[in-house]
Amino acid sequence: MPLSPLVIEDNLLTTGGNHPLLPQLIHAINHASEIEIAVSFIQPSGLDLLLPSLHEAIERHRATNQALKLKILTSDYLSITHPVALRSLADLDGENVEVRIFESKNHSFHMKSYIFVSGATEHTMFHGSAFIGSNNISKSALTQAHEWCLRLDYQAPENCYQAQQFHHIRAEFAAIFSHPNTVPLSDEWINDYIERRQPPSLTMLQHDGFVENDPYTPNTAQAEALLALANSRKEGYQRGLVVLGTGMGKTWLSAFDAKQMAAKKVLFVAHREEILSQALNTFAKLWPEKSSGYYHGKTKDKHKDMLFASVQTLGRSQHLKQFSADHFDYIVIDEFHHASAKTYRNILHYFTPKFLLGLTATPERSDQANILTLCHDNLVFERNLVHGIDEQILVPFHYYGIWDEFVNYEEIPWRNGRFDPSSLDAQFATQQRAKHIFKHWQQHQQTRTLAFCVSKKHADFMAQAFNQAFTQAGYRAVAIHSDSQILRNEALSMLDKGHINIIFSVDLFNEGTDLPAIDTILMLRPTESQIIFLQQLGRGLRLHQGKTHLVVIDFIGNHQAFLNKQELLAKQPGKQLTGLANQGQARPDLGAGCFVNLDVKVVDFWSQLAKKLRKSAQQEYQDLQAHLGHPPNATEFYRAGYDLNKVKKQHASWFGLVAAQCQDQHKQQVIQKHHDFLLAAVQTTAMTKSFKMLLLEAFIELDGLNNAPDIATLAAKSWHILASYPTLKQTELPTNVQHLTATDDAWVKYWLKNPIEHSIKSKKGSSQPPWFTLDTGHFKANFTIANNEVDTLQDLVKELVDYRIAKYIDTKQISPNQTEGVGPIEITEQTTTLLPYYPDLKIACGHFKAGRYEDVEMYSVPMANLDPNRHFLAHATGNSMNGGKSPILDGDLLLLELVSSTSAGAITGQTMAIEMQDSSGDDLYVLRDIEKDPQGQYQLRAKNPDYAVISANESMKPFARLKSVIKD
């Protein structure tokens, strides 16, 4: 008789070691509709091996409206069962999930049974298997320990011996599950268990894997971040952003910090339930004393100590109102870039925690722009993938950029910052391309490969094509997506054991999944967003026994969307990326043990593409949209290094550009109608202090366009916003005002005088009435707004307010010499910054001169707020710039800022370092002032009139802007 689909092998007995129980349990979970488990002891290490399959089974049955019937029984016998495991069991989220505890009292409890049923109805049962033996739920017992377990398979007809025995086992389970000594598992029971528990410390039990008391400790990057977070709170910050590269432990960091702050109520917000379940498991392990639960579409455990909520549910006003504004004293917002700003802002504006932590793995400030604003411009700590590799938290990678020669991306429609999916399918699913991919994969792959595809159809096609090629090569591939027959956890188990060699996936593995055994990543889809690219790269960077490095095989095509790969890859030796001019603005060094190998055709294409890129504000907007994966807001555009003054010249205002790019007709109409207000009252209004913007932010958060707030309420809200910017509060408020509280009359009077009264006055010499007015003590808009315009207009105002505050803070932190143009900076006792210094670069102040940038040292300069990824030092050589008000002498040390074709901004009138190559391929450099002649031709002019003007040509590339001359 054929075996049940619950069974994966013929042997009825498992013995541990090379014949463990775990694979059979996971396979049975994946195919069961009813699960009944009774074990004496449960440890987190063993439960962690089963939980992903249990969660997936619950979700799978819920999706088909057939709830999984799950019953789990364990005990407090000898106090061996761990509270961490009990917290995870208590949070199993299902309609027919029951977890009970056998209170041993004077009884011993040694049961170890696992029962699975598939396809059962009221009168019949199609398949069933029962495992009875010695295996408790611990990693040791389910894997390598010597444990015997015998399996009994149900067989029809009902009166045969196997069927009768199977029914007898289920009846005995039902009896013990409802025994008088059993009680439902609850938070209260776990709390009491923790208080009275005296865990055994017998060496024998430890060797058997029953006792797990290993402390959870932060890694090196987390330890540094925890110190920085503690110091940030001491300085008065109530919000902060931490950037940790994929795989470096963002969730664990948030758990460590919540405990470090001794938070009473914790809220963790994410956009996917899988991330929430993993976060709950992490927090429960570190803090089993606290209860934990979910708040999403299916479950709303609002009374738990630690709540893990989906942004889609909690972000709605009816759900926010279930909590007081100060209900949580510690809030974590994970992966800001995934959710709409509006949904997140609802949460951020409603709650007033003692501290809010923003988490992201995005690599650059342009990607962080919106997040940083939401965290009050407080970037607490940042470590990218390179740091993780150098500190051996992650493995190094070997990257192979392969030319995608059998796809013409220029023929594929490009809409809204991405390729048309159906057109991609047609071009990707070809045998010619599959053979090209297989050849390079076979050349570079290691043992376990995860491939990212563009669609389900593409994944199925690639798996079929590879399996045809594998027939003689001895390999095997599978496709995994929401409609595939093989489940995700099954495929990962098969890959881990070597039963398959490659998984073709769509989006199931982009994030939130720990895949440490993966040692090869195959990128078969264009990743328009750098965020997705890094998430996919991060799937393979986890440490794993025997794994030395990750191989990344990436297929790069003939489209400007692929240019963002150049910004992500680190500096290359020699001329591979054609010199400094193409190194971009924020490109980190490679981590230890990493290297990048690029097809010559890829390098040639990038070089040609860089020459063609246009410089219009519209093109810059579109480039940044492709880079980010969403339309940029004003702060993101500014932080990416683009010039909003150019935007104003070409489109009249920031939202003039946005209206020209967006497809939302209602948004376009609101922008058109209120363009003058947005421009004059927000984008360009004069600011000597930050108060106007803080007032507007308070006004918007109070829904001021709908309900005009009174002066006291507006002043109090403004006080809380200002308090969240400790540096602004200390530097912008007079000393005698800093001690005032939000409700003090003196504070209300101060805020009324400045900025409220300034905001209700007309601009001198202007016939335009003031944009705001006081009406019976209420601050209100002094222009007509239709009801259906309010929400959109408030979003637009908030976007500009965020930009103005971000730019204001940046400007205030720049030293006066930097804002007044190029000039010598005298070294004084102040904060210093380590910057790269290129001793052999020699920026010529004369004619173009050869230089080298391979040798680099770190040099301390007496200036703060410099970025080692953008700013660097080199010496001047020659006398062509020895003239004018700010002469540059031979041997002067120059502070320069890297620019790229998309971040240079306006260069006319600026002193720029120019790069070109001679016929032999050597890099040549010169420093000159940039001018334009009447015909629009760029001219390179020396400050010393003895040197002739040089006419620029296409071979010359501005690669750095002179910031200052540093004098010893």
N, C-alpha and C positions, 0 to 999 in steps of 0.2 A: 504494500500500500504506500503511495507517495506521502512524504512527510508534510506536515502542516506548514503553511507559510510563516507560522510563528517560529519555526525551527530552521536553523541554518546548517546543521550537520547531522550525520547519522549516529555519531557516538552519543549514547544516553548518559554517560558519566563524564563530568568535567573534574579535573584534579588540580587546577592551578598551574603556575609556571608557564609552560608552553601550551597549556590547554585551559585557559582561564574561563571563568563564567561570564565576564563582562560583555563580550561580543554577542553572546546568545541573549542576554537580558536586553541589550539595546535593540537588537533585531526584533525581539518579541514585543517590546514597547512600541516600536514603529508600526506594528501590524495588529495590535490588540485594540479591542473596543472596551474591554473590561480588564482592570489590573488590580490584583489583591496581593499585598506584601505584608509579611509579618517577620520582623527580625528583632533580636534582643537589643542590639546596639547599632547606632548610626553615628558615623563620623563625617565631618565636612569633606574630607578627601575622597571618600567613596560616593557621597551624595553628589558632589560636583561632577562626577563621571556620569551620573544618571540624569541630573536635572535638565540639561539641554534637551535631551530626548523627551523627558516628561513634559516640559513646557511646549515643545513643538507638537507633541501628541494632543495636548489640551487645545492648542490653537487650531490644529488641523480639524479636529472633530467639531469645534465651535463654528468653524467656517462652513461646515456642512449641516449645521443645526442638529448635530447628533453628539451631545456632550459625552466626553469620555468618563466612564465610571472608574474612579480611582479610590482605593481604600488602602491606607498604610497604617500599620500598627507597630509601635516600638515600645520600649520600656525604660523605666528609671532604675532598673536592676543594677546594683553595684555602682550607680552614678556614672556609668561609662558613656552613655549617650551624651553627645556634646550639645550645649545650648545653641551654638552657632547653627548646627544642623537643624535643630528644632525650629529656630527662627525661619530658616529657609522653607521648611515644611509647612509652617503656619501661613506662609505667604503664597503657597500654591493656589493659583487663581482659577477655579473652575466650578461650574454649577454642581457637579456630582462628585466633588473631591471631599473625602473625609479622612482626617488624620486623628488617630486616637493613641493614648498612652496607657500601657498596662502598669498600674502602680503596684510594684512588687510587694511592698510591705514585708510580710514574712514568707512570700512565695519566690521561688526561683523562676526565671523566665529565659528559656534557651531556644526559642523558635527561630528557624531560618527557612522561610518558604516564600516562593515567588510564583504566583498563579496568573496565567494570561488566557483570555478568551477572545475569540474573533468571530464576528458574524452571528452572535447569539440572538435568538428571538424568544418569545414567551415560551414556546414549546420545543424549540430545536436549538442545537448548537453546532456550528460548522467545524470549528477548530478549537483546540485547547491544549495547553501545556502547563505542567506544574513542576517546579524545580524545588526539591527538598534536599537539604544537606547541611553543611557546616558554615556557609558563607554569611557573615554579617555584612553590613554596608560600610566598608572602609576600602581605601585604595588597595591596601595589601590583600584583603580577603577576596576582592573581585578580580585581582590580577595575578601577582606572582606567588602569593602564599600557597602552601600545600593545603588545599581545601577540597573536600569531596562533595559533589552535588549530583544527585540522580534526577533525571528528567522522566516524567510520565506523560505521554501524549494521549489525549482523548481520541477514542476511535468509535465510530458507529458500528453496529447499531447500539441503541441505548442499553440493551441487556447484556452486552459483552463485558468481559472482566475489566478491560481498560476503562470503559465508560463508567462502570460502577465505582471503580477506585477513584477516578477523577472527581465524580460527584461527591464521594465521601470526603475527599480532601477539601473541597469547597465548603461542605457542610461544617467540617471541623473549624475551618477558618471563620465562618460566620459565627460559630459558637464562641470562639475566643475573642472575636472582634466585639461581641456584645456582652462579654463577661462582666460581672459586677465590679471587678477591679479596674475596668477600663474607663477612661474619661476622655472627652474631646480635648484636643490640644488647643490651647488659647494663650494669649499673651500673659494673662494673669498666672496661668499654671507655670509658664516658663520663668516668669519673674520669681515665683516662689521656689522653683527648682534651683535657680541660680543662688538664691539665699541659703538654701539648706544643703546644696550639693557639696560633697567632699570627694572630688575625683580621685580614683585610685592612682598610685604612683609606682605600682609594682613593675619592676623591670621586665618581668615576663609579659605583662600586658602591653607594655610599650613596644616590645619586639613584635607582638602580634598585631600592632597597628591599631589597638583599641584606644590608646591614650594619645591625644594630639594637643600638646601645649606649646608648640613652637610659636613664639611671638611674631606678629607681623611688623616688619620694620621698613622704614622708607629707604629707597635707593639714594644714591648720592645727589641726583638732580632734585628729587622730592625733598630731601633734607634741606638743601639750599632754598628751595621754594618756600618751605614751611617757615624758615627764619625770616625770609623777605616778607611773607604774609603777616607774621607777628609784628614786625617792625612797621609795616604799612598801617596796621590798626593802631599802633602806638602813636603814629603821626596824625591820627584822626580820620583816616579814610574809612568810608563805609562800604566802598565797592572797590574791586580790583580785578584786573585781567591777568591770567596766567596762560602763557603759550608753551605747550609741551608737545613735541613731535609725536606722531603716531607711534604707539607702542611703549611710550615712556611712563605711563601710569597716571593719566589725568584723574581717573575716577578714584584710585587709591589716594592720590594727593588730597582730593577734596574730603575724603573720609578722615584722613589723618588731621587735616586742618580743622574740620568741624569738631573733632575730639580735642584738638589742641585748644580750641576756643571754649571748650566745655559747653557747647550749645545744648539747649534744652529741647528745642524743636527744630528739625531740619527739613528743608524742602529741596528736592533734586528734580530739576525740570529737563526733559529731553523730548525729542520729536518722534522717537520710535520705542515701542514697548520692549523690544529686545534689549535696547540699551538700558531701559529702566530696570528690567529684571536682573541684568548683570550688575548694575549699580547697587540695587537692593542687596544682592548677595555679598558684594564687597563691603558695604557699610555694616551688614549684619555680622560678618566675620570679625570686623574690627571692634564692633560695639554691640555685642549680644545682649547687653543689659537693657537696650532700648527696643521697643516694639517698632515694627516697620510694616508698611503697606503701600498700596497703589491708589492713585487717583487718575483714572482714565475712563474711557467709554464704557467699560464693563464693571469696574469696581471703584468704589469711592470710600476708602478707609480713612476718613478725614480726622479721626481721633488718634491716630498713631503718632509716636514720637518722631519717627522719620518717615516722610511721605515722598513717594516717587511718582511724579505726575507728568502726564503728557501735556505738551504745550497746547495742542489742539483742543483739549478739554478744559484745562484750568484757565486758559486764556480768555474764556467767555465770561462775560460779566455775571451771569447767573451763578457760575461756579465760584468766582472770586468772592462773591458776597457770602459764601459759606464760611469764610474765615475773617477774623479781624485783621486789620492792616499790619499789626505787630505780632501776629500769631506765631510766625517763624522768626527765630533770631539768627538763623544761618540758612542762606539760600544759595544753591548751586545752579547755574544755567549752563548746560552743556551744549556745545556745537551751535553757537548763535547763527552761523551762516546758513543753517538748513531751514529755518522757519521764517515766515514773513515778519518784517519788523513790527508791523501793527500788532500781531498776536503776542509777541514777546513784550512789546511796550506796555500792553495791558497789565501783564504780570509785574513788570518792573516799576510801573507807576503806582500800582495799587499797594504793594507790600513795602513795609519799612523795617527790614531786618537790621540787626546790629551789624551784619556784614553780608555782602553779596559777592560771590565769586563767579566770574565768567571764565569759562574754559574753552580753549580752542587749540587745534593742532595746525592752524594755517601758518604758513612760513613767513609772510611778508606783511609789512605795515599797511600796505594797500588793502590786503585781505582783512586785516584787523580793524580797519578804520571805523566801521559802524560799531563793532564790539567795543572798541576802546572808548568811543563816545558814551556808550551806554554804561561803561564802568568809570565815568567821570575822568577820562584820560589818565587813569592810573594803571600803567603797565607795570605790574609788580615783579614779574619774573618771566624770562623767556629762554627756552632751550629748544633748538631745532634738532632734526634728525642727525646732523653732524655731531652735535654734542653727545647725543645718545650713543652713537657709534664709537666716538672717542673714549667715552666712559664705560664702554663695554656693556651698556644696557641693551643695545641692539647689535645685530651682526652687520658687518660691512656689506656693500652691494657691488656687483660687477654689472655694469649697464652696457648693453649692446643696442645702439640705435641703428635699425635696419631700414633701408630705403624701401618704401612700399610701392614697388615699381608696377604692379599690376592693377592699381586703382588710380584713376584720374580724378582727384578731389575737386579740380576746377570745374568739372561737369556736374558735380553734386550740388543741388540748391542749398544755399546758406541763408537761414532765416532766424532772426531773433537770437543771434549769437550761437547757433548750433547747426549742424548738418541735418538735412531732411532724413528722418529715420528710414522711411520706405526706400528711398534712393540708395541709402547705405546698404540696406539688405541686398538689393539687386547687384551692387558692385562687389560686395564682400563674399557672397555665396558662389564663388567660382572655383572650379577644380584647379585652375592655374595658380590662383592666389594661395589656395590650401597647400599645394605642393611647395610653393615658395616658403610658406610659413613652416611647414614640416621640416624642410631641409635645414633651416636655421635653428629650429628648436632641437632637432636631433644633434646638431653640431655643438650647442651650448648647454643644453638642459642637464640637470643633476638627477634627482630621484623622485621628487614630488612636485608637480606643476599645477598652478592655478592660472587659468586663462580667462581674460575678461573680454566678453563679446558684446556686440551692439544690440542684439535682440534674441528672443527665444529661438526664432528660426535660424539665426546665425549660429547659435550655440549647438543646436541639433545638427546642422550641416557640418560644422567643424568636427564634432564628435564622430559622425559617420565617416567623414573623409579621413580622419586620423585612424580610425579602426580599420578601414580598408588598407591603409598604408601599413598598419601594425600587423596585419595578418602574417607577414613573413618576418617582421622585426621583433615580434614577441611582446608588444606593448598593448595597453588597453586604455580607452578613453570613455568618459561619460559626460553627458550634458545635465546640468542641474539648474532648474528654475522653478517657478511656481507651478508649472503644469507637468513637470517631469515625474516619471514613475519612481525613480530612485530618490529617496529623501536626502536632505542635506547632511544630516548627521551620519547617515549610512555611508554616503559617498566619502565623507571625511575619514571615517573609520577604515573604509576600503583603501583609501589613499595612504593612510598612515601605515597600514599593514602591507603595502606593496601589491595589493590585489588589482589596483589600477594605477596608472602613471600620471594621468592628467584629468582635471576637471575643467570643463568649459562652462562658465557661469555668465549671468547677465549682471544683476545688481545685488545678488544675495550676499556677497562677501565684501562689499565696498567698505563696510565699517561695522563696529560692534561685535565682530567675531574674532576670537583668538585662534590663530592658525599657526602655532609655533613650528610645526613640522614642515611647512611649505618652504622649499628651498629654491624654487624657480617660479618667476612670474612672467606670463606671456600676455602682452598688451596688444590686442587685436582691434581695438576700437579707438577712434579719435577722442581724446579727453580734452574738451574745450576748456574745462575748468581745472586749474592747478590744484584745487582742493581735492577733487576726485582723483587726480593723478597721484597725489601724495597718500591718499587713503588706500589706494590700490597698492602702491609701493609698500606701505606700512604693513600690509597683510603678511608679507614674507620676512620682515625684519626682526621678528621675535627670536629670542634665544631658544635653542633646542639642543639636546644632547647629540654630539657628533656633527652638528651643523657649523660650518666654518664661515660661510658667506651666502648671500642671496644672489642668484643670477636673474637679471631683468632683461627680457628680450622685447623691445619696443619697436613697432612698425610706424615709421614717420613718412607722411605723404606731402604732396605739393600743394600746400595751402597755408595761409598765414596763421591759421589756428594752431599749427604745430610749432610756431615760433616761441610759444610760451615754454616749451621744453628747454630751450636754450637758457632761459632765465632761471630754470630750476637746477640745471646741471652745473657742477662746480667748475672752477678755473682749470683749464687744461694746460699741460706743458707744451712748450714749443709754439707752433703756429696753427694748431689744430682748429682754433676758433678765431683765427685771423686777428690776434692782438687785443689790446686793451679796449679798443673802441666798441667791440662786440660783447664785452663781458657783462654789460647790463648794470643795473643800479643796485641790486641786492642779491648778489650771487655768492654764497658761502664757499669756503674751501671744502674740498672733499674730506670725508672722515677717514680715519686711519684704516688702511686695507682696502679702500674703495678705488675703482677706476671706471672711466667712461671710454667706450670705444664706439666712435661714430663712423658710419659709412661715409666715404668721400662725397657721394652724391648728396647726402644730407647737409654736410658743411657747405657745399657749393650752393645748394638751394637757399640756405639761410643767408648767406652772403648776398645773393642776388635779391632776395626778398627785402632785406634791410635797406637796400638802396631805393626800393620802390615805395616804401611806406610814406603815405602822405602825412602832412603836419597839421591838417585842419582840426578844429576842436571836435567836429563830428566824427572824424576818423579816430581820434584819441578816445572818444567816448565808446565807440564800437570796439576798439581794441581792448579797452579795459573791461567792457561787458563780456567779451569772449574769454578774457583772462579770469574773471571772477565767476562766470557762470550765471550772472544775473545783472540787470541794469544797475550801474553804480549810482550811489547817492552822492551828494555834494562832498561829504567828508571823505569818502573813498576816492573820489576823483582828485581832491586836493592832496590826500596823503600818498597817492600814487605818484605825485610829483608833477601833475599837470597844472596849467596856469588858468585860473578862473578869470583873470583879466582878459586873456585871449578869447575865452568863451563869451565874455560880455561884449567885446568888440565885434565878434562874428554873429552872435545870436541875441544881443541886447541884455541877456541875463542868463543865469544858470538854468532857470526853468524854461527859457526860450529854447535852449538846446534840448532839454528833456522833452518838451512838447513836440519838437521836430522828430524825435526818435520813438516815442511811445505810441502804442496802438489804441490806447484808452481814450475814446472820444470825450467822455465826461471829464477826465483829468485835463485834457487839452482845453476844454471849455472853461474850466475853473482857472487854469493858468492864464488864459487869455483875458478873462474878466478881471482878475485880481493881480495882473502882472505888475502894475505900478506899485501896489502895496507891498508885494513880495520883494520887489527890487529896492524901493526907497526905504521902507520901514524895517526891513530885515537884512537883505543881502549887502546893502551899501551904507546903511545908517552909520554915522560917526560913533566911534567907541573910544573913550578915554579910559574907561573901566569896563568890567564885564557885566555891570549891573543891568543894562538894557536887555541883554540876552537871557540873563537869569530870570528877569521879570517876565519875559515872553515865555520862557520854559514853564514857569509856575502858572502863568495864565492858560497855557495849552493843557497842562496836566489837570487843571481845575475845570476843563471843558468850558473855557471862558467864552468862546464864540457862541455857545448855546446858552450858557447861564453866566452872566457877568458877575464875577466875585466881588464881595465887599473888600474894602481896603485892608481890614484886619486879617481876613482869610488869605488874601493875596500876599500880604507881607509875611505871614507865618509860613506859607508854602515856599516863598522865596528864601526865607531863612534856612529852611531844611535843605533846599537845593544848594545854597551857598555853603552850608556846613559840610556837604558831601565833597566839596573841593577845598580841603584844608589849606592848601597853599594860597588860593585866591582869598580865602577868608582872612588869613594872616597878613597878606600884603595889600589888600584893597580896602579893608575896613579900618577906620581910625581906632587907636588903642582903646579909647573910652567907649567904643561901640561893640568891641569884640566880646565883651562879657555878657551882653544882653541876650535874653532868650527870645524864642519865636513869638511869645505872647506879650512881651513887655510893651507898654505904651511908648516908651522911648524908641524902641525898635520900629514900631509902626510909624512914628513921626519921622524917623530918619529915612525909612524906605519911601515914605510919601514925598519927602523933599527930593530925594534922588534914589531911584530913577523915575518914579511915577509922574512927578510934575514935569520932568523933562520930556516924557513921552506924550503928554497931552498939550504940548506947545507946538505952534506952527514954526517951521523952519524960517529963519530970517530971510526976507526978500522973496519968499515964496507965497503964491496965492493958494497953494494947496492947503486945505484945512488939515488940522492934526489927525493922524490916523486913529488915535484913541482919545477918549474923553471920560470925565467923571460925571456920573449921573446919579444923583442922590446917594453919594458915597460908594458907588459901584464903578469899577473900571471896565469899560466896554469899548468895543470896536465902533468907530465913528464912520462906518460905511455900510452899505446894504449887502447882506449875505443871505442867499436863499437857503432854505432848510436842507435841501439835498446837496448843498455845497460845503456844509460845515465840516464834516468829517475829513473830506479830501483836503480842504484848505488848512485845517489844523495839522494834518500830516505834512503838508508842504512847508508850513511855518516851522514845525519841529525839525525838519531836515535841514533847513537853513540855519536855525539856531544851533544845532549840533555842529555844523561846519564853522560858524563864526566863533563859537567857544573853543573848538579845537585849534583854529588858527590863532586866536587870541592867546591861548596858553603857550603855543609854540613860539609866538613872537615875544612874549614876555620872558621866555627862558633863553632867548638869544642875546649875547652880550652886545652892547652898543656899537662896538667896532664892526660887528658883523652886519648890522642893519644900515650902516652908513657907507657901505661899499668897501673896496679893497684898501687896506692900509695896514701898517705894522701893528702887531700886538705885542705889548711888553709883557714879559713873563713876571707874574706876581704869585703870591701865595694863594692858591685857590684850588678848586677841584680839577684834577687832571684826567685825561683820557688817553688810553693806549690806542695808537693808530698804526696801520701798516706804513712802513717807510721803505721806498725802493731806491737803494743807494746807486744803482746803475741806470736809472731811468733818464736822468739829466734832461729836463725840459729846456730845450734850446731857446735862448733869447737872442736870436739872430736868424740864421737859416736853418732849415730842417736838419736835424742831427740824429744819428742812430742812438738808440737806447735799448736797454733790456729790463724786463720786469720779472724775470724768473726768481731772482734773489730778493727776499723780503725780510725785514726786521720789524719789530714792534718798537715804537718811539712814543714817549710820554709827552703830551702837549698840555699846557695849563688852561684847558678849556673844557667846559661841560657840554652835554647835549650834542655830541658828535657820534656818528654811527660808523664803526669800523668797516661795515660792509659798503659804505658809500664814500667816506672820506679817507684820504690818504695823503702821504707826504712825499715830496721829491725836491731835489735841488735845482735851481735855475743855473744855466750856464750861458755866458755871453752877455752882451750889453745893449741889445736892441730895445729893451724895455726900460732902459735907464734914462728916464725923462718924465716930464709932467709933474703933477702934484704928488703922485705916489710912485716914485721910481722903484724898479726892481733891479737889484744889483747882481752881478755874477756871484754865484755861491749862495744866494738867499734860499732859505728853506720855505717852500711853498705849501700851503694847505689847499688841496683841491678836492672837488666833489665829482664823483663819477656821474655821467649822464648817459642816457641811451637815446635812440631815435624817438622813443615815445615819451621820454621824461625830460628832455633838454629844455622845453619851453622856449621863450623868446631868447635868442642869443645875440641879436643886434645890440651893440653898445657894451657887450660883456667881454671880459678878458677870458679867453678860452684856450685850453690845451688841445692842439690838433694832431691827429695821427694820420700817417700815410705809409705806404710801402714802396721801396725802390724796386728796380727790375730784378734784383737778386732775392727779394723777399724779406729784406731786413726792415724792421719797424723804425720809422723816423718821426720825431716829435718837434713841435715848435709852440711857443706861447705868443699869442697876438691878440689885439683888440679886433672884434668883428664889426665890420661896417657894411652898408649896402650902397652901391652907386645908383645913379638915377635910373639905370636900366634894370635894377633889381639884382645885380650880380654881387655876391658876397666878396668883400675885400678883407685881407688880413693886414692890419696896420700896426706898425711898431710905434712905441712911444718916443723912441729916439729918431729924429727926422733924418739921420744919416742913413737909415735903412729903407730900402725900397718897399713899396706896397706889393703884396703877393695876391694875385687873383686866385680865388678858391676854385677848385674843380671837384668832380665826383669822386676822385680817389682820396680826397681829404675828408676826414671825419672828426668833428668835435667830440672828444670823449670825456672831457672834464672841464669844470668851471672853476676858475680861481676864486677862492673864498678869502684868502688873506695871505700876507707874508708874516712869518713868525720870526721875531727878532729875539736873540738870546740876551 
